[in-house]
Amino acid sequence: MAFRLKSKSDYQEAYKASIENPENFWEEIASHYTWQKPWTKVFESDFEKPDVKWFLNAKLNITENCLDRHLKERGDKIALIWEPNNPKDAVKKYTYKQLHAEVCKFANVLKARGIKKGDRVCLYMPMIPELSFAVLACARIGAIHSVVFAGFSASSLADRINDASANTVITSDAMNRGAKKMDVKGIIDEALTKCTTVEHVIVVNHLNEKTNMQSGRDVWYHEAVAKVNENCPAESMDSEDMLFILYTSGSTGKPKGVVHTCGGYMVYAGYSFTNVFQCDENDIYWCTADIGWITGHTYIIYGPLLAGATTMMFEGIPTWPDAGRFWDVVDKHQVNIFYTAPTAIRSLMAKGLEFVEPYKLSSLKVLGTVGEPINVEAWEWYNEYIGKKNCPIVDTWWQTETGGIMITALAGISDLKASYAGQPMPGVQLALLDADGKEIEGDDVEGYLCIKHAWPSMIRTTYGDHERCKNVYFSNYNGYYFTGDGARREKDNMYRIIGRVDDVINVSGHRFGTAEIENAINEHDEVVESAVVGYPHDIKGQGIYAFVICNKEHSNDVETRKEILATVSEYIGKIAKPDKIQFVSGLPKTRSGKIMRRILRKVAEGDVSNLGDTTTLLDPSIVDELKEGVV
Ligand code: PRX
């Protein structure tokens, strides 16, 4: 079987082979890479514990496969293009040789501070080349990176640093966001007042901002890097050693640290990138995600570099200097493969075609989307005005926990259907389950989306709390990994993702647990209790609707509303601010005290004509109040 699938029959054969004999299938895929020592067994899998291992006892370093492996054949090829926030500023480009040198230097800066294999390093940075260097530098020396999206607040950052007991933070002085300049180091300083484990803070001077440096702890990257050389041997990692932690929200508790390991993640990241995007040697590939999310990890850094591709990272935002920025960048760099989120498509669509028309977009060959369901209207706009009806759209379904794309079309190979993610990747064994945990067979059926066989890049644990991993993903249905999504299956194994079936809200492709937002709202002095639900939002996919009960002293709705938004910004970050707040005197609770979220969702959707059975409510009169107060 070839590593790269090129036709429908290749897909079918590979899919069949992957189910009939997963060992052989994955062994062939894995042998595409450079291993310091081969595996003794392809996988071991127990979904009960859970305990999953891939490529047992093999040794490798992912950066040798991302960088060193390419030096002979494509050392002078551009590996990384950096497009700055301001289109007038200089673009930066790094060949594979140069990127290799930058990563080795960054790794030596870490080593010079005593940072070593197994240490946790938190990265809180804007989208600048040093972020990619730092991620790969950690992997080079075997330190475990935990990238935190630079939109999270100091409080969220502190939680993540503490959960991982990170001893090092890598950051920058400040960051650009369109026309705005934002503080970064100040947020680090604030977060670190709540952290005791951090000994080293490495600060990249990005914008020459006046920056407070704490002596003994903080060091400028440009000063440290001047003292090291560009040779750094790659640490030998066991296939099951941790590669990174990435925090994500679930339906309960605080965000959890999803753990990925070296060997399996590498194999799946490279395999899925090559096959989904069908990236050719001279293609320019651009994924617009932030490296603070899994999409940036797998499909800006690791996947493309494993494939020896040219990957671009973009510092800016889609709407600055105007809503044509994405298309300007596509033309400027002659981008061939473009991967973005439905929310970005919808927001640019709303700005009008005058921002698209000035651009040729003739270099584009493949379009992709990720993060949330794409509605038919947005799919068609993307297809017609961006792809000029000439580019396959791969609608890729996956999760932080899956490490790589699981359901998708293969560009130019698979049949496409708007709003359908498509078929499982070869190697991915899906199942739809009913509420009793029975597998639903056949076509034209809907159920809870589960995965019934281990795949190499699956979550291994939630950092420091294995029970939680078991409870969240492996306990709902025995023997299955539960995704938290509902899905529909049609003929030819075509899947359509319906959305989350748990208390997770997907806002512009960002995941939040309702409990997480409620906890933040409840921090406000006047708030007694709150309940948060998602509601359909034209641009964001889902918006956040909060029902809030305040105490007696509550006097001014307008002020309290503002303060609640500020509280959520403080505890989580601006990205989690509720879109709507309705003040209420009570919540619809059953006699056993459980909030009937079904009713709240209907109210938030503005669909109050039929709220279903409300007779089990402790106080049914609350429903009329809710209906009358809809925001
Ligand atoms: O609900 C699904 C939705 O995003 C969730 C995963 O979120 P996260 O871990 O943040 O990863 C996002 C990027 C991989 C899923 O459970 N989701 C992701 N991609 C799609 C999607 N929903 C529909 N269609 C997609 N293509």
Residues whose N, C-alpha, C, O or C-beta is under 5 A from the ligand:
A	BS01	PRX	T295 T369 V370 G371 E372 P373 D395 T396 W397 W398 Q399 T400 E401 A421 T483 D485 I497 G499 R500 G509 R511
